[in-house]
Each structure stands twice: as structure tokens, then as C-alpha cells.
Amino acid sequence: MRLPKGFLEETTWRGMVVKWCPQERVLSHPSVACFLTHCGWNSSMESLCYGVPVISFPRWSDQVTNAKFLEEVHGVGFRLGHGGQSFVLREEVERCIHDIMGSGSRAEEVKKNALKWKNAAAEAAAEGGSLDRNIQAIVDDIRQKAINLGFVKDSSY
């Protein structure tokens, strides 16, 4: 990635630029109030699971659909740019940040929805939750097929 000459020195007090970082660790940090994302599947699911409102900027493929769902169905964010734009003006980014970080009714609704999805994800992943039960059903099915095919003698493995 190429940055303009002097960029890091001029912006060091406002943020941090790194080559790589664990996204889940960032999203789970309590100081993260919103997530500017391209809306790939993993990023979309992680933002929902960690309850982080999104500013979406999809580029192609499933990202456009994911962004639409995050904003219009799940109600957890705002869309930045429309119609496959390759760039947006800084004023639009600033507006979205103010909209999502503000105290207006739409911002409060987005924050409430994000928390709702975080709680739903935690409930599903907890012992006895729907995710836990469905994973166990898959494991049980694979075990039974292995027994039926004679790969194992019984289900005690």
C-alpha cells in the first residue's frame, strides 16, 4: 500500500496504520463504535456477532447484497456511496460517521439493533443454543454414517 509522503507523520495523533491486525480482536474492543467495511461475508457476520454498527462501502459480488441486508434488513448501519462508485468524498464519509455516532433517533436505532444481533449471536453460540445444537446434529450424522459404512464399530469414538 502506498501512502502519500508524510502521511504517517501527519496523522499519527489521529489513528494507526498497520499492515495486518486480527479483525475479530479489533471489533470486540469496547472502544470501537463503528466499522467501515466492504461488507464481505466474514466482515458482515463479525460485525453482527460483535454488535458493531457498520458504515458499508461494498465493491462487488456478495458485498452489495450483504450491505443491503446490514442496512435495510438488520438495521445496523448506513451505506456509503451508491451505484458501484469507486470513490467517495471525505464529506460523505464524515456525514456517515456523524450519523452513526450521533445521538439522533436513527443512530440510537442502529446501536440498539447492533446490540440485539450481538445478543442473538451469543445466545445461538451458547451451550444448548441453536448453533450448538446444529453443530452437534452434524457431528451425530457424520458419526452415524461412519458406523453405517463400517468405518467404525460403534458411536463411542
Residue, then its C-alpha position, 0 to 999 in steps of 0.5 A: m500500500r502506498l501512502p502519500k509522503g508524510f502521511l504517517e507523520e501527519t496523522t499519527w495523533r489521529g489513528m494507526v496504520v498497520k499492515w495486518c491486525p486480527q479483525e475479530r480482536v479489533l471489533s470486540h474492543p469496547s472502544v470501537a463504535c463503528f466499522l467501515t467495511h466492504c461488507g464481505w461475508n466474514s466482515s458482515m457476520e463479525s460485525l453482527c456477532y460483535g454488535v458493531p454498527v457498520i458504515s458499508f462501502p461494498r465493491w462487488s459480488d456478495q458485498v452489495t447484497n450483504a450491505k443491503f441486508l446490514e442496512e435495510v434488513h438488520g438495521v445496523g448501519f448506513r451505506l456509503g456511496h451508491g451505484g458501484q462508485s469507486f470513490v467517495l468524498r471525505e464529506e460523505v464519509e464524515r456525514c456517515i460517521h456523524d450519523i452513526m455516532g450521533s445521538g439522533s433517533r436513527a443512530e440510537e436505532v442502529k446501536k440498539n439493533a447492533l446490540k440485539w444481533k450481538n445478543a442473538a449471536a451469543e445466545a445461538a453460540a451458547e451451550g444448548g443454543s441453536l448453533d450448538r445444537n446444529i453443530q452437534a446434529i452434524v457431528d451425530d450424522i457424520r458419526q452415524k454414517a461412519i458406523n453405517l459404512g463400517f468405518v467404525k464399530d460403534s458411536s463411542y469414538 
